[in-house]
Amino acid sequence: MKAKILPSVVLCLICAIVCGLLVGAYELTYVDNTGVMTDELIKGCNSINKDSEYEILKDENGNVVELEGIVATMVPTSDSKTVIFEIKEKGYSKDGIHILVGVNEDLTVAGIYYISCGETAGVGTKTQDDDYLAKYDGVNSDGIDDIDNITGATYSSKGFKRAVKRAISAYEQNKEAIFSE
């Protein structure tokens, strides 16, 4: 009986030790970049509005301000009124669309920058094409529905449109809070 149980017990112990080491390594190396302007965010902000520098919107306690499910809001450090929103949206895959959307004071799109795309390669990823992104420049919330979906990437296109609309809505609903900080 002992010969049958002992290998299983030893294997369980080895697995427990390895799991403990993995958790320990994760805890030692994890870096929380919530509220930090990463290189990718800086690059995206510069792509949308190169005339201004940005910082993440925080409250008086230094906590990141969350607006309507927006991951982060980048506000200009200058007199610019273009605000950039970091958004994750479901397209065909959950959180497959991770973009920055710049919104002007007149509630039009200033620009869009892709951080990552988890959509179907060759189909949903067409939402990253410069030609498709250019269709949104200067468009307001009402004009977004007039932009044609990408054939074969309907879910990705609709998710992309939802993300852009959320950014415009967040600016419109929170303009005073954004600029009073």
C-alpha positions as CSV (number, residue, x, y, z in Angstrom):
1,M,0.0,0.0,0.0
2,K,2.8,2.4,0.9
3,A,4.5,1.8,-2.5
4,K,1.3,3.0,-4.2
5,I,0.7,6.1,-2.1
6,L,4.3,7.4,-1.7
7,P,4.9,8.4,-5.3
8,S,1.7,10.4,-5.4
9,V,2.6,12.2,-2.1
10,V,6.1,13.0,-3.4
11,L,4.7,14.4,-6.6
12,C,2.1,16.6,-4.7
13,L,4.9,17.9,-2.6
14,I,7.1,18.8,-5.6
15,C,4.1,20.5,-7.2
16,A,3.4,22.5,-4.0
17,I,7.0,23.6,-3.7
18,V,7.2,24.7,-7.4
19,C,3.9,26.6,-7.1
20,G,5.2,28.3,-4.0
21,L,8.4,29.3,-5.8
22,L,6.4,30.7,-8.8
23,V,4.2,32.8,-6.5
24,G,7.3,34.1,-4.7
25,A,9.0,35.0,-8.0
26,Y,5.8,36.8,-9.2
27,E,5.5,38.8,-6.0
28,L,9.2,39.8,-6.1
29,T,9.1,40.9,-9.8
30,Y,5.6,42.3,-10.2
31,V,5.5,46.0,-11.0
32,D,2.2,47.8,-10.8
33,N,2.1,50.4,-13.6
34,T,-1.4,51.6,-12.7
35,G,-1.3,55.4,-12.9
36,V,2.1,55.5,-14.6
37,M,2.7,57.0,-18.0
38,T,4.4,54.1,-19.6
39,D,6.5,54.5,-22.8
40,E,3.6,53.1,-24.8
41,L,1.1,55.6,-23.4
42,I,3.6,58.5,-24.0
43,K,4.1,57.3,-27.6
44,G,0.3,57.1,-28.1
45,C,-0.3,60.5,-26.7
46,N,2.4,62.0,-28.9
47,S,0.8,60.3,-31.9
48,I,-2.6,61.8,-31.2
49,N,-1.4,65.3,-30.1
50,K,2.3,66.0,-30.4
51,D,1.8,69.6,-29.3
52,S,1.1,68.8,-25.7
53,E,2.5,66.6,-22.9
54,Y,0.0,64.5,-20.9
55,E,-0.3,63.1,-17.4
56,I,-2.8,60.6,-16.0
57,L,-5.8,62.2,-14.2
58,K,-5.6,61.6,-10.5
59,D,-7.7,62.7,-7.5
60,E,-6.3,64.8,-4.6
61,N,-5.1,61.5,-2.9
62,G,-3.1,60.5,-5.9
63,N,-5.5,57.7,-7.0
64,V,-6.3,57.3,-10.7
65,V,-9.7,58.7,-11.5
66,E,-12.0,56.2,-13.1
67,L,-14.5,57.6,-15.5
68,E,-17.3,55.3,-16.8
69,G,-15.2,52.2,-17.2
70,I,-12.3,54.0,-18.8
71,V,-8.9,52.5,-18.0
72,A,-7.2,55.8,-17.6
73,T,-7.7,59.4,-18.7
74,M,-4.7,61.4,-19.9
75,V,-5.1,65.2,-19.5
76,P,-2.8,67.8,-21.1
77,T,-0.3,69.6,-19.0
78,S,-0.7,72.7,-21.3
79,D,-3.6,74.8,-22.4
80,S,-4.8,72.1,-24.8
81,K,-8.3,70.8,-24.3
82,T,-7.7,67.5,-26.1
83,V,-8.1,64.7,-23.6
84,I,-6.9,61.1,-24.3
85,F,-8.8,58.1,-22.9
86,E,-7.3,54.6,-22.6
87,I,-10.1,52.1,-23.3
88,K,-10.4,48.3,-23.4
89,E,-13.4,47.1,-25.3
90,K,-14.8,43.8,-26.4
91,G,-14.8,43.2,-30.1
92,Y,-14.9,39.6,-31.2
93,S,-12.7,38.6,-28.2
94,K,-13.0,39.9,-24.7
95,D,-10.9,43.1,-24.3
96,G,-9.6,42.5,-27.7
97,I,-9.5,46.2,-28.5
98,H,-7.1,48.3,-26.4
99,I,-6.8,51.8,-27.7
100,L,-6.2,55.5,-26.9
101,V,-8.9,57.8,-28.2
102,G,-8.2,61.6,-28.3
103,V,-11.2,63.8,-28.0
104,N,-11.3,67.5,-28.8
105,E,-13.2,70.2,-26.8
106,D,-15.9,70.2,-29.6
107,L,-16.4,66.4,-28.9
108,T,-14.8,65.3,-32.1
109,V,-12.1,62.6,-32.4
110,A,-8.6,64.0,-32.4
111,G,-7.0,60.7,-33.2
112,I,-6.8,57.0,-32.3
113,Y,-3.8,54.9,-31.3
114,Y,-3.8,51.2,-30.9
115,I,-2.0,49.8,-27.8
116,S,-2.9,46.2,-28.6
117,C,-5.3,44.1,-30.6
118,G,-6.5,40.7,-29.6
119,E,-8.9,40.3,-32.4
120,T,-8.8,37.6,-35.1
121,A,-5.7,38.0,-37.2
122,G,-6.3,39.2,-40.8
123,V,-10.0,40.0,-40.1
124,G,-10.6,41.9,-36.8
125,T,-7.1,43.3,-36.9
126,K,-8.2,45.3,-39.9
127,T,-9.5,47.9,-37.4
128,Q,-5.8,48.8,-36.9
129,D,-5.3,49.8,-40.6
130,D,-4.5,53.5,-41.1
131,D,-7.2,53.9,-43.7
132,Y,-9.9,52.7,-41.2
133,L,-8.5,54.8,-38.3
134,A,-8.5,57.9,-40.6
135,K,-12.2,57.6,-41.1
136,Y,-12.7,58.6,-37.4
137,D,-10.6,61.8,-37.5
138,G,-12.8,64.8,-36.8
139,V,-16.0,62.6,-36.4
140,N,-18.4,63.3,-33.6
141,S,-20.6,60.8,-31.7
142,D,-23.4,61.0,-34.3
143,G,-21.1,60.4,-37.3
144,I,-19.6,57.2,-35.9
145,D,-22.6,55.1,-37.0
146,D,-22.2,56.4,-40.5
147,I,-18.7,54.7,-40.8
148,D,-19.1,51.3,-42.5
149,N,-18.2,48.2,-40.6
150,I,-15.3,46.1,-42.0
151,T,-16.7,43.2,-43.9
152,G,-16.1,40.0,-42.0
153,A,-15.1,41.9,-38.8
154,T,-18.5,43.1,-37.7
155,Y,-18.0,42.4,-34.0
156,S,-14.6,44.1,-34.1
157,S,-15.9,47.1,-35.9
158,K,-18.9,47.5,-33.5
159,G,-16.6,47.1,-30.5
160,F,-14.3,49.8,-31.9
161,K,-17.2,52.1,-32.4
162,R,-18.4,51.5,-28.9
163,A,-14.9,52.4,-27.6
164,V,-14.8,55.7,-29.5
165,K,-18.3,56.6,-28.4
166,R,-17.4,55.8,-24.7
167,A,-14.5,58.2,-25.0
168,I,-16.6,61.0,-26.4
169,S,-19.3,60.4,-23.8
170,A,-16.7,60.4,-21.0
171,Y,-15.4,63.8,-22.1
172,E,-18.9,65.2,-22.5
173,Q,-20.1,63.9,-19.1
174,N,-17.0,64.7,-17.1
175,K,-15.5,67.8,-18.7
176,E,-15.8,70.0,-15.6
177,A,-14.3,67.3,-13.4
178,I,-11.4,66.7,-15.8
179,F,-10.3,70.3,-16.1
180,S,-11.0,71.2,-12.4
181,E,-8.3,68.8,-11.1
